[in-house]
Amino acid sequence: MSELRVAVLLSGSGRTLQNLLDLSAAGELPIEVVRVVASRPDAYGLERAQAAGVPTAVVRRREHPDLAAFTAATFAEARAAQAELVCLAGYMKLLRPIPADFQGRVLNIHPALIPAFAGKGFYGQRVHEAALAAGVKVSGCTVHFVDDEYDHGPIVAQQAVPVLEEDTPESLAQRVFAAECELYPAAIRLFAEGRLRIEGRRARVL
């Protein structure tokens, strides 16, 4: 199977990007990361990409007159790299509208079991703080297709992790991230194999 051309969007450290790069280099995930686009110039993920020889770009919201122009500029980078799939990896900006040629070709991973602890304002440690405050016994992560709302598109896969009595936001985050490192590549592999189909609000695995 030929490698799937993937563009990765990020805003921070790039740990998820590094996981994908490592799996690709080891021949365990049939992808080639062809472009990394950051929403801020100081994102450490840019250094990870450059170390791996992946072309990078920075597209900042404040440099565009509105959300639509920002979204268009971001996807123009993916399109220029001939990306077949766009993967959000710790990307903190809303994209709207998703261009027609990328509909059903954008994935995101969220550090909770959507629809719990999802939507505007739920990102990073805030998600785990909210989960602990709510007293839930199970948390986890979700891979979903991206639509024009935060954490809203059809769910591809979910993986649960236990919430322990002694958990802190940091310890829960570590356990959830370990699950993300398994779930996201598995979902991307399904896409690469052509086994995902969107039917309304549902994503079916063929």
Residue pairs with C-beta under 8 A, 6 or more apart in sequence:
1 30
1 192
1 193
2 30
3 24
3 30
3 31
3 32
4 30
4 31
4 32
4 84
4 85
4 188
4 191
4 192
5 31
5 32
5 34
5 81
5 82
5 83
5 84
5 85
6 20
6 31
6 32
6 33
6 34
6 83
6 84
6 85
6 86
6 87
6 188
7 33
7 34
7 35
7 36
7 37
7 77
7 78
7 81
7 83
7 85
7 86
7 87
8 16
8 17
8 20
8 33
8 35
8 36
8 37
8 45
8 49
8 86
8 87
8 88
8 89
9 36
9 37
9 38
9 39
9 74
9 86
9 87
9 88
9 89
9 91
10 16
10 17
10 36
10 37
10 38
10 39
10 43
10 45
10 88
10 89
10 90
10 91
11 38
11 39
11 40
11 43
11 45
11 90
11 91
11 92
11 93
12 43
12 44
12 45
12 90
12 92
13 43
13 44
13 45
13 90
14 36
14 43
14 44
14 45
14 46
14 47
14 48
14 49
14 89
14 90
15 90
15 177
16 89
16 90
16 109
16 180
16 181
16 184
17 33
17 36
17 45
17 48
17 49
17 89
18 48
19 181
19 184
19 185
20 29
20 31
20 33
20 87
20 89
20 184
20 185
20 188
21 33
21 48
21 49
21 52
21 54
23 29
23 185
24 30
24 31
24 32
24 33
25 52
28 185
29 185
29 188
29 189
30 189
30 192
31 85
31 188
31 192
33 49
33 52
33 54
34 54
34 55
34 81
34 82
34 83
35 54
35 55
35 56
35 57
35 77
35 78
35 80
35 81
35 83
36 45
36 46
36 48
36 49
36 54
36 55
36 56
36 57
37 56
37 57
37 58
37 59
37 74
37 77
37 78
38 45
38 46
38 56
38 57
38 58
38 59
39 58
39 59
39 60
39 61
39 91
39 92
39 93
40 58
40 60
41 58
41 60
43 58
45 89
45 90
46 56
46 58
49 55
49 56
50 56
55 81
57 77
59 70
59 73
59 74
59 77
61 67
61 70
61 93
63 70
64 70
64 73
67 94
67 96
68 96
68 97
70 93
70 95
71 95
71 96
71 97
71 98
71 99
72 99
74 93
74 95
75 86
75 95
75 98
75 99
75 102
78 86
78 102
79 99
79 101
79 102
84 105
85 105
85 106
85 107
85 188
85 191
85 192
86 102
86 105
86 106
86 107
86 146
87 106
87 107
87 108
87 184
87 188
88 106
88 107
88 108
88 109
88 146
89 109
89 184
90 124
91 108
92 123
94 150
95 106
95 146
95 148
96 148
96 149
97 148
98 106
98 146
98 147
98 148
104 145
104 198
106 145
106 146
107 143
107 144
107 145
107 146
107 156
107 184
107 187
107 188
107 191
108 143
108 144
108 145
108 146
108 151
108 153
109 141
109 142
109 143
109 180
109 183
109 184
109 187
110 118
110 122
110 127
110 141
110 142
110 144
110 151
111 124
111 127
111 128
111 139
111 141
111 173
111 176
111 177
111 180
112 118
112 122
112 127
112 131
112 139
112 140
112 141
112 142
112 176
113 138
113 139
113 140
113 141
113 142
113 158
113 160
114 142
114 144
114 151
114 155
114 158
115 151
116 131
116 136
116 139
117 127
117 130
117 131
117 134
117 139
118 142
118 150
118 151
118 152
119 149
119 150
119 151
119 152
120 150
122 130
122 150
122 151
125 169
125 170
125 173
128 139
128 169
128 170
128 172
128 173
128 176
129 169
131 139
131 163
131 172
132 163
132 167
132 168
132 169
132 172
136 163
137 162
137 163
138 160
138 161
138 162
138 163
139 160
139 161
139 163
139 172
139 176
140 158
140 159
140 160
140 161
140 176
140 179
141 158
141 159
141 161
141 176
141 179
141 180
141 183
141 184
142 151
142 155
142 157
142 158
143 155
143 156
143 157
143 158
143 183
143 184
143 187
144 151
144 152
144 153
144 154
144 155
144 156
144 203
145 153
145 154
145 156
145 198
145 203
146 153
147 153
147 154
154 198
154 200
154 201
154 202
154 203
155 202
155 203
156 187
156 190
156 196
156 203
156 205
157 183
157 186
157 187
157 190
158 183
159 179
159 182
159 183
160 179
161 172
161 175
161 176
161 178
161 179
162 175
163 172
164 171
164 172
187 196
190 196
190 205
194 206
195 205
195 206
196 203
196 204
196 205
196 206
197 203
197 204
197 206
198 204
